């Protein structure tokens, strides 16, 4: 039903381009990483547009996943709600238009202090280095948006919630309000580890939310960093998943589920006291156009089945399907209709 999947995060306009190694070196970027822009990166956004052939896509991790979940579901429209902050500017208008085209029910908090956030996706080979300039996305305010009666009603309508860990840098109080609502009403609250820097530098915020997390997503690199920061003393991804599953949890009616993707290697998922591995769909290296968005696509596919109360195995299958489609295309884009069964 409409508004049954709720997402909240950093709406960013993705500016993606295939760049060269010199460009990465100039700005001190690693080939496969995601960071927040610092002062030294400010010129990068202008330079990438001037120097390379760029494409614009509506982005931001949570918004990508929500958009893909809606695409997988198809009908009815507006099953997915999205909250985030944008500027009153051209990029903000593009984001609004892109949400509408994706049939997502987006309610943006619009303000004039900061421009709409952008994310430069610097692609080299099949690696991508992401530099996010949050700008407006950083200005989301609980009291100015989430707490408003008509907006909170939309939160209450949902039965599954998804927030990428990136939003921990913006509004911990907003995340906690949603997470506690989910927990108190026995609804599903899902979170993504999102990037190694979240586990490192936003550890306290992450661990404040963790007791409310019913499904935890991450990839192998994020899992390894999480393990190190939590003092798990293991590099074995299955062990890390088990230990993450066993962390304290408020709503005891649901065991926590941990899902870690590993690129072309199998996805692992905890189930009770065992960990299962699900092989990803085979793809020829030459068919891979852009792995940017693969993780978001996996989550989107997973959520599209979760919100329909499907078995977890089916959720993983849908995640693999969505990721397999996305990496064949530039940016986080998709064909008109999915052919997933």
Secondary structure as GFF3:
##gff-version 3
##sequence-region A 1 341
A	DSSP	beta_strand	5	8	.	.	.	ID=ss1
A	DSSP	beta_strand	12	18	.	.	.	ID=ss2
A	DSSP	alpha_helix	21	26	.	.	.	ID=ss3
A	DSSP	beta_strand	33	36	.	.	.	ID=ss4
A	DSSP	three_ten_helix	39	41	.	.	.	ID=ss5
A	DSSP	alpha_helix	42	51	.	.	.	ID=ss6
A	DSSP	beta_strand	55	59	.	.	.	ID=ss7
A	DSSP	alpha_helix	61	73	.	.	.	ID=ss8
A	DSSP	beta_strand	80	87	.	.	.	ID=ss9
A	DSSP	alpha_helix	90	101	.	.	.	ID=ss10
A	DSSP	beta_strand	105	111	.	.	.	ID=ss11
A	DSSP	beta_strand	117	124	.	.	.	ID=ss12
A	DSSP	beta_strand	127	133	.	.	.	ID=ss13
A	DSSP	three_ten_helix	135	139	.	.	.	ID=ss14
A	DSSP	pi_helix	142	146	.	.	.	ID=ss15
A	DSSP	alpha_helix	149	157	.	.	.	ID=ss16
A	DSSP	beta_strand	160	164	.	.	.	ID=ss17
A	DSSP	three_ten_helix	165	169	.	.	.	ID=ss18
A	DSSP	alpha_helix	172	184	.	.	.	ID=ss19
A	DSSP	beta_strand	188	192	.	.	.	ID=ss20
A	DSSP	alpha_helix	196	201	.	.	.	ID=ss21
A	DSSP	alpha_helix	203	210	.	.	.	ID=ss22
A	DSSP	beta_strand	215	219	.	.	.	ID=ss23
A	DSSP	alpha_helix	220	230	.	.	.	ID=ss24
A	DSSP	alpha_helix	237	245	.	.	.	ID=ss25
A	DSSP	beta_strand	257	262	.	.	.	ID=ss26
A	DSSP	beta_strand	265	271	.	.	.	ID=ss27
A	DSSP	beta_strand	274	278	.	.	.	ID=ss28
A	DSSP	three_ten_helix	285	287	.	.	.	ID=ss29
A	DSSP	alpha_helix	294	306	.	.	.	ID=ss30
A	DSSP	alpha_helix	312	326	.	.	.	ID=ss31
###
